[in-house]
Amino acid sequence: MRNFLEWMAGTPLRILIIILAAVLIQSFGSRAITRAMNRLATADLVPGPRNIVARQKERASTIGGVLSGTLKSATWIIATAMALGEFGFDLGPLIASAGIVGVAVGLGAQTLVRDILSGIFMLIEDQYGVGDSVDVLEIEGVVEKVGLRVTTVRDGQGTLWYLRNGEILKVGNQSQSG
């Protein structure tokens, strides 16, 4: 019985602490991101007639989702690596392999990364939003959804177009006036 208690006070207790810390970091971090995005959604960043509250809320929601997902992924990757280390796994080769796989995936996912980065800049620059009448990639229509990777536009004939943000090189927005 004493050996069992000594064993429980070792590796299992440290793993439990790692998991608890990861849950707390994710919980508090998500709350902080939500609060910051709520403040951003209601802040008067662009005074004047172009300040559309619904668009600002949508942008804050999208950015908040990206930040929350990034926090969750990073937290659990680090917690998993720490737990594996507690079991005695040598993390050096695992980290080296992850680096090589990361480079390979990065090279293969260039278009995905380009789409997401373009989506982030498009949101930050407020190029267009839901409900705007736009002319983009030879398509004229109304924006129905704006995401980090894809924007959806419905044309005059009712066709819904899915446009990758990385492919959008120029946009005409009839809804924004000088």
N, C-alpha and C positions, 0 to 999 in steps of 0.2 A: 504494500500500500504506500509505503514511504517513497519507493522508487517511482511509482506512478505520480505522486504529488510533485516530486522533484522534476519529472519529465514534463508535467503540465505547466509548471512554473517557468519552463524554458521556452522551447520553440513554439508550442501552441499559444502560449500567452503573448509572445512577441508578434505572432501572426494576427492574433485577435486585435492587438493594439494597432497594427498596420491597417487592418480592415476598418476599424473604428475611426482612425485618423482620416482615412480616405473618404469615408461616408461623411464625416464632419466637414472636411475641406470642400467636398462637392456640395453639401447642403448650404454652408455659409457662403461659398463662392457663387452659387446659383442665386441665392437671395441678393447678394451684393450686385450681381449683374442685372437682375430684374429691377432692383431699385434704381440703379444708374440709368437703365433704359427707360424706365417710367419717367424719370426726371428729364431725360433727353427728349422723350415724346411730347412733353408738355412745355419745354423751354421755348422761348421766343428767339430762335436762332437767326431767322431771316425776317426782320420786320418788313411790313409792307404787304401789298396785295398778293405776292407769290407765296406767302406763308399759309400753306394748306395743312391744317391739323391732321387730317386723316392720312395724308401722305407721310407726314413726319412720324406718326405713330407706326405706320407700316415699315418704314425704314428702321426705326428703333427696334421693332419686333424682329425683323430679319437679322440685324446685327446682333441683337441679344441671343438669338438662337444659335448663331455661329459661335459666339463667345462661350455660351453654355456647353455646346458640343465639344469645343476645343478643351475646355476645362475638364469635362468628364473624361474624355479620352486620355489626356495627359495624366490625370490623377490615377486612373485605373491601370495604365501602363506602368507607371512608377510603382504603384502598390503591388502589382503582380511581380515585377522584377525584385522588389524588396522581399516579398514572400518566398520567391524561388531561392533567393540568397539565404534565407533562414533555413531552408531545407538542405543547404549545402551545395546547390548548383553553382558551377563556375560560370559567372555571368560574362566574363571576358569574351569567349567565343560567341556567345549569344548576341552580345552588343555588336561585335564585329560583323556577324552575319546579318544583323538587322540593318547595319549601315550599308552593306552591299545590296541587300534586297531593297532598301530605301532608295538607293541610286537607280536601280533597275526600274522600280515602280515609278519613280519620279520622271525618268526618261519616257516611259510608256504612257504616263498620265499627263503629258504636257498640255494637251488640249483641255483636259479637265481643270488643271490649275489655271490656265489662261481664261477659261470661262468664268471660274470663280473670282479671280482677281478682277476681271472686267466687270463682273456683277457688283463687287464691293465698290469699285470706283464709280460705277454708274449710280449706285445708291447714294454714295457720299456727295457726288456732284449734282444729284437731283436732276438727271437728264430727262426722265419721264417717270410717270407713276400710273397706278391703276386709274382707268377712266380717261386718260389722255388720248387724244387723237394723234396718231403718229404715222410717219412714212418711213419705213425701215426695210432694207433689203428688198426693194421693189414691192413691198406690201404696204397697203394703206388700210388702217383700221384702228380699232380701239384696244388699248392695253387692258387685258383682263387679269393678268397676274404677273408680278415681278418677283423673281427669285434670284438667288445668287448665281445659279448656273444657267437657267432658262427663263426667258420672257415669253408669255403667250399673248398673241394679238389676234383678234377676230376681225376679218376683213368684211367688206360690204356685202359679200355673197353669203356670209355666215360661216365661212371656213375658219377653224381655229388653227393658228400657226404657232408652232413651238420654235423659238429662235434662240440658238445658243448665244450667250452674251459675248463670248470671245470672237464670234463671227460678225458681230454688229460693228461696222466701222464708221457708219454715219447714220444719224437719226434726225428726222425732221419732226418737230413737235408743234402741231398747230394749236395746242391748248395753252402753251406758255406764251404770254405776250411780254414784250420788252418792258 
